[in-house]
Amino acid sequence: MNKKISLIAICCLFGANAHALDYSTDNWRFSLNADGMAGFLETKDDKPLGIYDWDVKASATYHINSIRRIGAVYSIDANAVDDETYIHDAFILFQDKNIGRAEFGLTHSIARKMGLGLPDVGYLRINDKSILYKKLNLNKVLISDTTATTGHETLRLNIATTSTDYGQYGLSIATGGNDFDFAIDTAAKYKQPLGKLKAAYSVALSYMDKPNGYEDNSFTPAVYADWRGQVALGVNLQYNSFVFGLSSRLIYDENPIGKASDGLVAGTGISYDFLQSSVSLSYLFSDTNLWKHNDKITGTEISGDYTNTIIASFRYKYTQNTSIFMSGGLAHTTPFFAVGLKSGF
C-alpha cells in the first residue's frame, strides 16, 4: 500500500466582494466574475508542488424586451490554461424565457450542463477535471466525474427548453473538430417537489463519431475508435439542509486502439448545511476495464484500471464570497489532506 500522505494548503487569489462586477444600461448588461485559490502539494519526497485553481467569466447581453435577449460569453479557467486551450467558454446566445435558450460557439454540451453531479463542499472539482487526481499522480487511468462530456473545444450548437413542470430538455450538435467527426448529445432534467423533500433527476445520451485523439481529461488516454457512446444518470434529493446524490456515467468505445479509456464511473454523496458551515462525504468508483476490448490493430486485450476515491470535506463560509475549507480521504491507496481558502467576486 502506498503510504504517501499529501498536504494541500491553498490561499486566496482574488479579494472578496459582495457581488460580481456589473454595469447596466436600459438594454445592455455587462458582467465580470472571478474566483480562485492557490497553494502547494507536499509529498513524501518533500518536494512541494504548486497547486492552484481559478476561473474568470465575462458576459455581455442585450435585452430586446422583457422576454428575449441576445449576448456573448467568454470564460477561462485553470484547466483550460493547463490544457493550452485558453478558452473554457466562448459563445453567443439567444434566450426566450417562454421557449428556451440557444448557444453557438465553444462550450460544453447540453449533456454536461444539465447533468447532476455529487454533493461536494471541498473545492477539489470532483464533478469536473479533478485537482486531486491531477496532483496526486496515481499512475492510474480513471474516469474522474459522472456527467457526460464531449469537450468544449469544438464549435457546437446547444438548444435547451425553458424549465417547466414537465421538465427541461436539450440537444447538442458539434461538428468540424480535429478530435472527432461529429457529436450529438441529448439530455433531460426533471425536478419534483415531494412535500419537504425536493427531488431532481437527469439523464443524458451522447454519441461521438470517429474520435481521433480526443482526450476526456489530462489523466485519461486519448481516444482512437470507430465511435464513442455515453449514458449518464443523476439523482439529487434534498430534505431541509441535507442533500443526497447518486450519479453515474457509462462509456463505450467501438474498436478502440491503445489503452482503455472507456468504462464506468459511479458515485454517491451526502452533504449537510448548518449555520455558516457545510460538511460532505462523497465516494467515487472508476473502472476502465469493463468491456475487455481487443486492440483492433494488435488483437491483444486492452488493459484497464480501477480506482476508489472517498472524500470528506468541511467548509466555513466566512463572507458571502469567501470560504475556508478542509478535505481528507483516500484516492486509490493514497491518503490525502487538503486545507485552504477560496475567494472571489
C-alpha positions in Angstrom: 0.0 0.0 0.0 1.2 3.5 -0.9 1.7 5.4 2.4 2.1 8.7 0.7 0.3 11.4 2.6 -0.3 14.7 0.8 -1.0 18.1 2.2 -2.6 20.9 0.2 -2.5 24.4 1.5 -4.4 26.9 -0.6 -4.5 30.7 -0.3 -6.6 33.5 -1.8 -6.0 34.8 -5.4 -8.8 37.4 -5.6 -10.2 39.7 -3.0 -13.8 39.2 -1.8 -16.6 41.5 -2.8 -20.3 41.1 -2.3 -21.3 40.8 -6.0 -19.9 40.4 -9.4 -18.8 43.5 -11.3 -21.9 44.7 -13.3 -22.7 47.6 -15.5 -26.2 48.1 -16.9 -28.0 50.5 -19.2 -31.6 50.4 -20.4 -30.9 47.4 -22.6 -27.3 46.3 -22.1 -25.8 44.4 -19.2 -22.1 43.7 -18.8 -20.8 41.3 -16.0 -17.4 40.0 -14.8 -16.9 37.2 -12.2 -13.7 35.8 -10.9 -12.6 33.5 -8.1 -9.5 31.4 -7.3 -7.2 29.7 -4.9 -3.5 28.8 -4.9 -1.1 26.8 -2.7 1.1 23.7 -2.8 1.1 19.9 -2.7 3.6 18.3 -0.3 4.5 14.6 -0.9 6.7 12.1 0.9 9.6 13.3 -1.2 9.4 16.8 0.5 9.3 18.4 -2.9 6.3 20.8 -2.7 4.3 21.1 -6.0 2.4 24.2 -6.9 -1.4 23.9 -6.8 -3.9 26.4 -7.9 -7.4 26.9 -9.3 -9.2 29.9 -10.7 -11.8 31.0 -13.3 -12.8 34.2 -14.9 -16.1 34.8 -16.8 -17.2 37.8 -18.7 -20.6 38.3 -20.4 -22.5 41.0 -22.4 -26.2 40.7 -23.0 -28.7 42.9 -24.9 -32.3 42.7 -23.7 -34.5 43.0 -26.7 -37.5 43.1 -24.4 -38.6 41.7 -21.1 -38.7 38.2 -22.6 -35.9 38.0 -25.1 -32.2 38.7 -25.0 -29.0 38.1 -27.0 -25.5 38.0 -25.8 -22.0 36.7 -25.7 -20.0 34.8 -23.0 -16.2 34.3 -22.6 -14.6 32.3 -19.7 -11.2 30.9 -19.0 -10.1 28.7 -16.1 -7.0 26.9 -14.7 -7.8 23.7 -16.6 -8.1 25.5 -19.9 -4.7 27.0 -19.4 -3.2 23.7 -18.3 -4.6 22.1 -21.5 -3.2 25.1 -23.5 -6.6 25.9 -25.0 -7.0 29.2 -23.1 -10.8 29.1 -23.6 -13.4 27.4 -21.5 -16.4 29.2 -23.0 -16.7 31.5 -26.0 -20.2 31.5 -27.4 -23.1 33.7 -28.5 -26.6 33.1 -27.1 -30.3 33.8 -27.7 -32.8 33.3 -25.0 -36.6 33.5 -24.9 -38.0 33.0 -21.4 -41.1 31.3 -22.7 -39.4 28.9 -25.1 -35.7 28.3 -24.2 -32.1 29.1 -24.9 -29.7 28.5 -27.8 -25.9 28.8 -27.7 -23.4 28.6 -30.5 -19.6 28.5 -30.1 -17.0 26.8 -27.9 -18.7 25.4 -24.8 -19.7 22.1 -23.1 -22.6 20.1 -24.5 -26.1 20.2 -23.0 -25.4 16.8 -21.5 -22.7 18.2 -19.3 -24.6 21.4 -18.4 -27.8 19.6 -17.4 -26.1 16.7 -15.6 -26.4 16.2 -11.9 -23.1 15.6 -10.0 -22.4 14.7 -6.4 -22.7 16.9 -3.3 -19.3 18.4 -2.6 -18.1 21.3 -0.4 -14.3 20.8 -0.7 -13.4 22.7 -4.0 -11.4 19.8 -5.4 -13.5 19.6 -8.6 -14.8 16.1 -8.0 -17.6 16.9 -10.6 -15.0 18.1 -13.2 -11.3 17.6 -14.1 -10.3 16.9 -10.5 -7.4 18.8 -9.0 -6.9 15.8 -6.7 -6.2 13.3 -9.5 -4.0 15.8 -11.4 -1.7 16.4 -8.5 -1.6 13.1 -6.7 -0.4 11.3 -9.9 -1.9 7.9 -9.1 -0.5 6.3 -12.2 -4.0 5.0 -13.0 -6.3 5.5 -15.9 -9.6 6.7 -14.5 -12.8 8.5 -15.4 -12.9 11.3 -12.9 -16.5 12.5 -13.0 -20.1 11.3 -13.6 -21.5 13.8 -16.1 -21.3 13.1 -19.8 -18.9 15.3 -21.9 -17.7 15.6 -25.4 -15.3 18.5 -24.6 -15.6 22.3 -25.0 -13.1 22.9 -27.8 -15.2 22.3 -30.8 -17.9 24.5 -32.4 -21.2 23.5 -31.0 -24.9 24.3 -31.1 -26.8 23.9 -27.8 -30.6 24.1 -27.6 -32.5 23.8 -24.3 -36.1 24.3 -23.4 -37.2 26.5 -20.5 -37.5 24.5 -17.3 -41.2 23.9 -16.6 -43.3 21.4 -14.5 -42.8 19.0 -17.4 -39.0 19.2 -17.1 -36.3 20.6 -19.3 -34.9 19.0 -22.5 -31.8 19.8 -24.6 -29.9 18.9 -27.7 -26.3 19.5 -28.8 -24.6 19.1 -32.2 -20.9 19.5 -32.6 -19.0 19.2 -36.0 -15.8 20.2 -37.7 -13.3 19.4 -34.9 -10.0 17.6 -35.3 -10.7 15.3 -32.4 -13.8 13.7 -33.9 -16.1 13.9 -36.9 -19.3 15.0 -35.1 -21.1 14.5 -31.8 -24.7 14.5 -30.8 -25.8 14.8 -27.2 -29.3 14.9 -25.7 -30.3 15.5 -22.1 -33.3 15.8 -19.9 -33.8 17.0 -16.3 -36.8 16.8 -14.1 -37.5 18.4 -10.7 -40.2 17.2 -8.4 -41.2 18.7 -5.0 -42.4 16.0 -2.7 -43.5 18.0 0.4 -40.4 18.8 2.3 -38.4 16.5 0.0 -37.2 18.0 -3.3 -36.0 15.6 -6.0 -34.1 16.2 -9.2 -33.3 13.6 -11.9 -31.1 13.9 -15.0 -30.4 11.6 -18.0 -28.0 12.2 -20.9 -27.2 10.3 -24.1 -24.1 11.1 -26.2 -22.7 9.8 -29.5 -19.3 10.8 -30.9 -18.3 9.6 -34.4 -14.7 8.6 -35.1 -12.8 10.0 -32.1 -9.3 10.7 -33.3 -7.1 11.7 -30.3 -10.0 13.0 -28.2 -9.0 13.4 -24.5 -11.6 13.4 -21.8 -9.2 14.9 -19.3 -5.5 15.1 -18.6 -5.2 11.7 -16.9 -7.2 9.7 -19.5 -5.5 8.4 -22.7 -6.5 9.9 -26.0 -9.4 8.0 -27.6 -9.0 6.4 -31.1 -12.1 4.4 -32.0 -14.9 4.0 -34.6 -17.3 5.7 -32.2 -18.0 6.5 -28.6 -21.3 6.3 -26.7 -22.2 7.6 -23.3 -25.1 7.3 -20.9 -25.2 9.4 -17.7 -27.7 9.3 -14.9 -28.1 11.5 -11.8 -30.4 11.9 -8.8 -30.3 14.6 -6.2 -32.6 14.5 -3.1 -32.9 17.5 -0.7 -34.6 17.4 2.7 -34.2 20.5 4.7 -30.4 21.0 5.0 -29.5 17.5 3.8 -28.6 16.8 0.1 -28.1 13.2 -1.1 -26.8 12.4 -4.6 -26.3 9.4 -6.9 -24.6 9.8 -10.2 -23.0 7.5 -12.9 -21.6 7.6 -16.4 -21.2 4.6 -18.7 -18.8 5.0 -21.7 -18.3 2.6 -24.6 -15.7 2.8 -27.4 -16.2 0.7 -30.5 -12.9 -0.9 -31.8 -10.5 1.2 -29.7 -6.8 1.5 -30.2 -4.3 1.6 -27.3 -5.2 1.9 -23.6 -8.8 1.6 -22.3 -10.3 5.0 -21.6 -13.9 3.9 -21.5 -15.9 2.0 -18.8 -17.9 3.1 -15.8 -17.7 5.7 -13.1 -20.3 5.8 -10.3 -20.6 7.7 -7.1 -22.7 8.8 -4.2 -22.5 11.5 -1.6 -24.3 13.4 1.1 -23.9 17.0 2.4 -25.4 18.9 5.3 -25.6 22.7 5.9 -25.7 24.2 9.4 -25.4 27.9 10.2 -22.4 29.2 8.0 -20.9 25.7 7.7 -21.3 22.7 5.4 -20.0 19.1 5.5 -20.0 16.5 2.8 -18.9 12.9 2.2 -18.5 11.5 -1.3 -17.4 8.2 -2.9 -16.4 7.5 -6.5 -15.6 4.3 -8.2 -14.0 4.2 -11.7 -13.4 1.0 -13.8 -11.8 1.3 -17.3 -11.5 -2.5 -17.9 -15.3 -3.1 -18.1 -15.6 -4.2 -21.7 -12.3 -6.1 -22.1 -11.7 -4.8 -25.6 -9.1 -6.2 -28.0 -6.9 -3.6 -29.7 -8.1 -3.6 -33.3 -4.5 -3.3 -34.6 -2.6 -5.7 -32.3 -5.5 -8.0 -31.5 -4.4 -8.2 -27.8 -6.7 -7.4 -24.9 -6.6 -3.8 -23.8 -5.7 -3.4 -20.1 -7.6 -1.1 -17.8 -7.6 0.2 -14.2 -9.9 0.7 -11.3 -9.9 3.3 -8.5 -11.8 4.0 -5.4 -12.0 7.5 -4.0 -13.6 8.7 -0.8 -13.6 12.4 0.2 -14.8 14.1 3.4 -15.0 17.8 3.4 -15.8 20.8 5.7 -16.4 24.4 4.6 -17.0 27.5 6.6 -18.5 30.5 4.8 -16.6 33.5 6.2 -18.2 36.1 4.0 -20.6 36.0 1.0 -17.8 35.1 -1.4 -15.0 33.8 0.8 -14.9 30.3 2.3 -12.4 28.3 4.4 -12.4 24.6 3.8 -10.6 21.3 4.5 -10.8 17.9 2.9 -9.4 14.5 3.6 -9.7 11.0 2.3 -8.2 8.2 0.2 -7.6 8.2 -3.6 -6.9 4.6 -4.6 -4.2 3.8 -2.0 -3.1 7.4 -1.4 -4.4 9.2 1.7 -4.6 13.0 1.4 -5.5 16.0 3.4 -6.4 19.4 2.0 -6.9 22.8 3.6 -7.5 26.2 2.0 -9.4 29.4 1.3 -11.3 30.3 -1.8 -12.4 33.8 -2.6 -13.7 35.9 -5.5 -16.1 38.4 -6.8 
